[in-house]
Amino acid sequence: MTSSSNRPANPIDVEDVRERVNAALAGFMDGQSALLGKISPQLAPAVEALRDFLLDGGKRLRPAFCYWGWRGAGGPAAGEAIAHAAAALELLQASALVHDDLMDRSDTRRGLPSVHRRFEALHRASGWRGDREQFGASAAVLLGDLLLIWCDELFLRSGLDPAAVLAAKPVFDLMRTEVMVGQYLDVLEPVAGDSTDEGALDRARTVLHYKSAKYTIERPLQVGALLAGAGPELVEAYGAFGLPLGEAFQLRDDLLGVFGDPAVTGKPAGDDLREGKRTLLVAHAMRGLPAADARHLDDRLGAPDLAPEEVSRLRELVGRSGAPELVEWRIEELMRQSLAALEAAPLADRRAREVLLALAEAATVRKY
């Protein structure tokens, strides 16, 4: 395995992946903005919101895994078509985030107002009639749907060999199905699940896999590989590497959602508790707390009237439950599995292995 001293310092920027993906998104948005401008000048706020959401921030992690999945399968570094195909994953991510913020009633995303809050503010500032919250919600649903449509459009029009795109499209479509049903299961759990029963851990892990882990790393890697003409052996190897890594990524995100620094996360402290997310971290906390504390956590998690001091109290309960330590241990175990699979994977390019290792560390070793 490559020594840490030889690993790329900024893996998403190796071979200018971030810059190339950003350029692909900016060019795509220029075309879509012109199209919407011809339809109606009233769409200008929607165009501005979509441009801001897509182009001002974002780690570009999914496109990076797609690109290096391509390179590991022997795809060339040259050419912009692969950057366009990889950028399509960022449109899927943006669609999911717009809808996720609405479902979670989040006020901010990356330190800025979430899309539904942005359109509530537009309604208020414009002095329009009707319910501004309903208008904001409607705008977020429609713009999130538009991003999902555009995701497909950019992928199909990337400029890659149509036969390669056709080979990758079933996994691309499966990824989109998985993230949508994962979102549904995530919405279902707070209203239908019992966080104290024996099945809570399994349900939380299922949500984790389908809402995040698969579409963050495993599927982008496999899409990139199939675009480069990879056979089933490498596609399977990418699954063995990507799924545990994606789970570790989301577990780190769950820790950040409770204990993270808002300056790092772009979200208020303890936002997952305020939003009532029934994560694996919370499921473990329920089992590690005395019965009365577990009931209190279960009752108050995501309560509409949850005050800041209560958020701090719930964070303290999770912290002393032993759940953070269990999750940290699980992240380490998943990383061992993932890196062993990467070591054994039949990659066609040595540098791809080095960058994938660096990406794995960047995705999971994040500060609070």
C-alpha positions as CSV (number, residue, x, y, z in Angstrom):
1,M,0.0,0.0,0.0
2,T,1.2,3.5,-0.7
3,S,2.8,5.3,2.2
4,S,1.0,8.3,3.6
5,S,3.9,10.6,2.6
6,N,3.2,9.8,-1.1
7,R,-0.5,10.2,-1.0
8,P,-2.1,13.2,-2.8
9,A,-2.7,16.1,-0.3
10,N,-6.0,17.2,-2.0
11,P,-7.4,14.1,-3.7
12,I,-10.5,15.8,-5.2
13,D,-8.2,18.2,-7.0
14,V,-5.8,15.6,-8.5
15,E,-6.0,15.8,-12.3
16,D,-8.1,18.9,-11.8
17,V,-11.2,16.9,-11.1
18,R,-13.0,19.5,-9.0
19,E,-12.2,22.3,-11.5
20,R,-13.3,20.2,-14.5
21,V,-16.5,19.2,-12.8
22,N,-17.2,22.8,-11.8
23,A,-16.6,23.9,-15.4
24,A,-19.0,21.2,-16.6
25,L,-21.7,22.3,-14.2
26,A,-21.2,26.0,-15.0
27,G,-21.4,25.3,-18.8
28,F,-24.5,23.1,-18.3
29,M,-26.2,25.8,-16.1
30,D,-25.4,28.5,-18.8
31,G,-27.4,26.5,-21.3
32,Q,-30.3,25.7,-18.9
33,S,-30.4,29.3,-17.7
34,A,-30.8,30.5,-21.3
35,L,-33.6,28.0,-21.8
36,L,-35.5,29.1,-18.7
37,G,-34.9,32.7,-19.6
38,K,-36.7,32.2,-22.9
39,I,-39.7,30.6,-21.1
40,S,-40.3,33.4,-18.7
41,P,-38.5,36.3,-17.0
42,Q,-40.3,35.2,-13.8
43,L,-38.0,32.2,-13.7
44,A,-35.0,34.4,-12.9
45,P,-35.1,33.8,-9.1
46,A,-35.3,30.0,-9.8
47,V,-32.3,30.2,-12.1
48,E,-30.3,32.2,-9.5
49,A,-31.2,29.8,-6.7
50,L,-30.1,26.8,-8.8
51,R,-26.9,28.4,-9.9
52,D,-26.0,29.3,-6.3
53,F,-26.9,25.9,-5.0
54,L,-24.9,24.1,-7.6
55,L,-21.9,26.3,-8.1
56,D,-21.3,27.9,-4.6
57,G,-19.9,25.0,-2.6
58,G,-20.0,21.3,-2.4
59,K,-17.2,18.9,-1.9
60,R,-17.6,17.1,-5.4
61,L,-16.9,13.8,-3.6
62,R,-19.3,11.7,-5.8
63,P,-17.9,13.0,-9.1
64,A,-14.4,12.4,-7.8
65,F,-15.2,8.7,-7.0
66,C,-16.9,8.4,-10.4
67,Y,-13.8,9.8,-12.2
68,W,-11.3,7.7,-10.3
69,G,-13.6,4.6,-10.9
70,W,-13.1,5.5,-14.6
71,R,-9.4,5.9,-14.2
72,G,-9.0,2.7,-12.2
73,A,-10.8,0.9,-15.1
74,G,-8.3,2.2,-17.6
75,G,-10.2,5.3,-18.7
76,P,-7.9,8.1,-19.9
77,A,-7.2,11.3,-18.0
78,A,-7.7,13.5,-21.1
79,G,-11.1,14.6,-22.3
80,E,-14.0,16.5,-20.8
81,A,-16.7,14.0,-21.5
82,I,-16.0,12.0,-18.3
83,A,-16.1,15.2,-16.3
84,H,-19.6,15.9,-17.7
85,A,-20.8,12.4,-16.9
86,A,-19.3,12.7,-13.3
87,A,-20.9,16.1,-12.9
88,A,-24.3,14.6,-13.4
89,L,-23.9,13.0,-10.0
90,E,-23.7,16.4,-8.5
91,L,-27.1,17.3,-9.9
92,L,-28.5,14.1,-8.3
93,Q,-26.9,15.2,-5.0
94,A,-28.3,18.7,-5.3
95,S,-31.8,17.3,-6.0
96,A,-31.6,15.1,-2.9
97,L,-30.4,17.9,-0.7
98,V,-33.1,20.4,-1.8
99,H,-35.7,17.8,-1.0
100,D,-33.9,16.6,2.2
101,D,-33.8,20.1,3.6
102,L,-37.5,20.5,3.0
103,M,-38.4,17.2,4.7
104,D,-36.1,18.0,7.6
105,R,-37.3,21.6,7.9
106,S,-33.7,22.7,7.7
107,D,-33.1,26.5,7.7
108,T,-29.6,26.4,6.2
109,R,-27.4,24.5,3.8
110,R,-23.7,25.2,3.6
111,G,-24.2,28.2,5.7
112,L,-26.8,29.8,3.4
113,P,-30.6,29.6,3.5
114,S,-32.0,26.3,2.3
115,V,-34.0,26.5,-1.0
116,H,-37.5,26.4,0.6
117,R,-36.5,29.1,3.1
118,R,-35.0,31.2,0.2
119,F,-38.4,31.1,-1.6
120,E,-40.3,31.8,1.6
121,A,-38.2,34.9,1.9
122,L,-38.8,35.9,-1.7
123,H,-42.6,35.5,-1.1
124,R,-42.4,37.7,2.0
125,A,-40.2,40.4,0.3
126,S,-42.4,40.5,-2.8
127,G,-45.6,41.0,-0.8
128,W,-47.3,38.1,-2.6
129,R,-50.6,36.6,-1.6
130,G,-51.1,33.3,0.1
131,D,-49.1,31.0,2.4
132,R,-45.4,31.8,2.1
133,E,-44.3,28.5,3.7
134,Q,-46.4,26.5,1.2
135,F,-44.9,28.5,-1.7
136,G,-41.4,27.8,-0.4
137,A,-42.2,24.1,-0.1
138,S,-43.7,24.0,-3.6
139,A,-40.7,25.8,-5.1
140,A,-38.3,23.3,-3.4
141,V,-40.2,20.3,-4.6
142,L,-40.3,21.5,-8.2
143,L,-36.7,22.7,-8.3
144,G,-35.5,19.5,-6.8
145,D,-37.4,17.6,-9.4
146,L,-35.9,19.8,-12.1
147,L,-32.4,19.0,-10.9
148,L,-33.2,15.3,-11.0
149,I,-34.4,15.6,-14.6
150,W,-31.2,17.6,-15.5
151,C,-29.1,14.9,-13.9
152,D,-30.3,12.4,-16.5
153,E,-29.9,14.9,-19.3
154,L,-26.3,15.8,-18.5
155,F,-25.4,12.1,-18.1
156,L,-26.9,11.1,-21.4
157,R,-25.4,14.1,-23.2
158,S,-21.9,13.8,-21.7
159,G,-20.3,13.1,-25.0
160,L,-19.0,9.7,-24.1
161,D,-19.4,6.7,-26.4
162,P,-23.2,6.0,-26.4
163,A,-22.5,2.3,-26.0
164,A,-20.5,3.0,-22.8
165,V,-23.3,5.3,-21.5
166,L,-25.8,2.5,-22.2
167,A,-23.7,0.0,-20.3
168,A,-23.5,2.3,-17.3
169,K,-27.1,3.5,-17.3
170,P,-28.7,0.6,-15.4
171,V,-26.4,1.2,-12.4
172,F,-27.0,5.0,-12.8
173,D,-30.7,4.4,-12.7
174,L,-30.4,1.9,-9.8
175,M,-28.5,4.5,-7.8
176,R,-31.3,7.0,-8.2
177,T,-33.9,4.5,-7.2
178,E,-31.9,3.5,-4.1
179,V,-31.5,7.1,-2.9
180,M,-35.2,7.8,-3.3
181,V,-36.4,4.7,-1.4
182,G,-33.7,5.4,1.2
183,Q,-35.2,8.9,1.7
184,Y,-38.6,7.4,2.1
185,L,-37.4,4.9,4.7
186,D,-35.7,7.7,6.5
187,V,-39.0,9.7,6.6
188,L,-40.9,6.6,7.6
189,E,-38.8,5.7,10.7
190,P,-39.7,8.6,13.0
191,V,-43.4,8.1,12.5
192,A,-43.7,4.3,12.2
193,G,-40.6,2.9,13.8
194,D,-39.9,2.2,17.5
195,S,-36.3,3.4,18.3
196,T,-36.2,1.1,21.3
197,D,-37.1,-2.2,19.6
198,E,-34.7,-4.9,18.4
199,G,-35.2,-4.0,14.7
200,A,-34.2,-0.3,15.1
201,L,-30.5,-1.0,14.4
202,D,-31.2,-3.0,11.3
203,R,-33.6,-0.4,10.0
204,A,-31.1,2.4,10.7
205,R,-28.4,0.5,8.8
206,T,-30.8,0.0,5.8
207,V,-31.5,3.7,5.7
208,L,-27.8,4.4,5.9
209,H,-27.0,2.1,3.0
210,Y,-29.6,3.2,0.6
211,K,-30.0,6.9,1.5
212,S,-26.3,7.6,1.5
213,A,-23.6,4.9,1.4
214,K,-24.4,3.4,-2.0
215,Y,-24.9,6.6,-3.9
216,T,-22.0,8.4,-2.3
217,I,-19.3,6.0,-3.2
218,E,-20.2,2.5,-4.4
219,R,-22.4,3.4,-7.3
220,P,-20.3,6.4,-8.5
221,L,-17.3,4.1,-8.6
222,Q,-19.2,1.4,-10.5
223,V,-20.7,4.0,-13.0
224,G,-17.2,5.3,-13.7
225,A,-15.9,1.8,-14.2
226,L,-18.7,0.8,-16.6
227,L,-18.2,4.0,-18.6
228,A,-14.6,2.9,-19.1
229,G,-15.7,-0.6,-20.2
230,A,-14.9,-2.5,-17.0
231,G,-15.8,-6.1,-16.6
232,P,-17.8,-7.6,-13.7
233,E,-14.7,-8.4,-11.6
234,L,-13.7,-4.8,-11.2
235,V,-17.4,-3.7,-10.7
236,E,-17.7,-6.2,-7.9
237,A,-14.4,-5.1,-6.4
238,Y,-15.6,-1.5,-6.4
239,G,-18.7,-2.7,-4.5
240,A,-16.5,-4.4,-1.9
241,F,-14.5,-1.2,-1.5
242,G,-17.2,1.3,-1.8
243,L,-20.1,0.1,0.3
244,P,-18.2,-0.2,3.6
245,L,-16.5,3.1,2.8
246,G,-19.9,4.7,2.1
247,E,-21.2,3.4,5.4
248,A,-18.2,4.8,7.3
249,F,-18.7,8.2,5.5
250,Q,-22.3,8.4,6.6
251,L,-21.4,7.3,10.2
252,R,-18.9,10.2,10.3
253,D,-21.7,12.5,9.0
254,D,-24.0,11.2,11.8
255,L,-21.4,12.1,14.4
256,L,-20.9,15.6,12.8
257,G,-24.7,16.0,12.8
258,V,-24.8,15.8,16.6
259,F,-21.4,17.0,17.7
260,G,-20.1,19.0,14.7
261,D,-18.9,22.5,14.6
262,P,-21.3,24.7,12.6
263,A,-18.3,26.5,11.1
264,V,-17.3,23.2,9.6
265,T,-20.7,21.6,8.8
266,G,-22.6,24.8,7.7
267,K,-25.5,23.6,9.8
268,P,-26.6,24.6,13.4
269,A,-25.0,22.5,16.2
270,G,-27.0,19.4,17.0
271,D,-29.1,19.8,13.8
272,D,-29.8,16.1,13.5
273,L,-31.3,16.1,16.9
274,R,-33.5,19.0,16.0
275,E,-34.6,17.3,12.8
276,G,-35.3,14.0,14.6
277,K,-33.0,11.8,12.5
278,R,-33.1,8.2,13.7
279,T,-29.5,7.4,12.8
280,L,-27.4,4.4,13.8
281,L,-25.8,6.7,16.3
282,V,-29.2,7.3,17.9
283,A,-30.2,3.7,17.7
284,H,-27.0,2.8,19.7
285,A,-27.7,5.6,22.1
286,M,-31.1,4.2,22.9
287,R,-29.5,0.9,23.9
288,G,-26.7,2.4,26.0
289,L,-28.9,4.7,28.1
290,P,-30.9,3.9,31.2
291,A,-34.6,3.3,30.3
292,A,-35.8,6.7,31.5
293,D,-33.2,8.6,29.6
294,A,-33.8,6.5,26.5
295,R,-37.5,7.3,26.6
296,H,-36.7,11.0,27.0
297,L,-34.4,10.9,24.0
298,D,-37.0,9.1,22.0
299,D,-39.8,11.4,23.0
300,R,-38.0,14.7,22.4
301,L,-36.0,13.8,19.3
302,G,-37.2,16.1,16.5
303,A,-39.9,17.7,18.7
304,P,-41.2,20.9,17.0
305,D,-40.8,22.9,20.2
306,L,-37.3,21.6,21.0
307,A,-35.4,24.5,22.6
308,P,-31.6,25.1,22.3
309,E,-31.0,24.0,25.8
310,E,-32.9,20.8,25.1
311,V,-30.7,20.1,22.1
312,S,-27.7,20.4,24.4
313,R,-29.3,18.0,26.8
314,L,-30.0,15.4,24.1
315,R,-26.5,15.8,22.8
316,E,-25.2,15.1,26.3
317,L,-27.4,12.0,26.6
318,V,-26.0,10.7,23.3
319,G,-22.5,11.5,24.4
320,R,-22.6,9.5,27.6
321,S,-24.5,6.6,26.1
322,G,-21.4,5.1,24.7
323,A,-22.8,5.4,21.2
324,P,-20.1,7.7,19.8
325,E,-17.4,5.3,20.8
326,L,-19.3,2.4,19.2
327,V,-19.7,4.4,16.0
328,E,-16.0,5.3,16.0
329,W,-15.1,1.7,16.4
330,R,-17.4,0.7,13.5
331,I,-15.9,3.4,11.3
332,E,-12.4,1.9,11.9
333,E,-13.7,-1.6,11.2
334,L,-15.4,-0.5,8.0
335,M,-12.2,1.3,6.9
336,R,-10.2,-1.9,7.4
337,Q,-12.7,-3.9,5.2
338,S,-12.8,-1.2,2.6
339,L,-9.0,-0.7,2.3
340,A,-8.4,-4.5,2.1
341,A,-10.8,-4.6,-0.8
342,L,-9.1,-1.8,-2.5
343,E,-5.7,-3.5,-2.1
344,A,-7.1,-6.6,-3.8
345,A,-9.0,-4.8,-6.6
346,P,-7.7,-5.4,-10.1
347,L,-7.2,-1.7,-11.0
348,A,-5.6,-0.9,-14.3
349,D,-3.9,2.3,-13.1
350,R,-1.6,2.5,-10.1
351,R,-2.2,6.1,-9.5
352,A,-6.0,5.5,-9.2
353,R,-5.3,3.2,-6.3
354,E,-3.3,6.0,-4.5
355,V,-6.0,8.6,-5.1
356,L,-8.8,6.3,-4.1
357,L,-7.0,5.6,-0.8
358,A,-6.6,9.4,-0.3
359,L,-10.3,9.9,-1.1
360,A,-11.3,7.2,1.4
361,E,-9.4,9.0,4.2
362,A,-10.7,12.4,3.2
363,A,-14.3,11.1,3.3
364,T,-14.1,9.5,6.7
365,V,-11.4,11.4,8.8
366,R,-13.3,14.7,9.2
367,K,-13.0,17.0,12.2
368,Y,-15.7,17.9,14.6
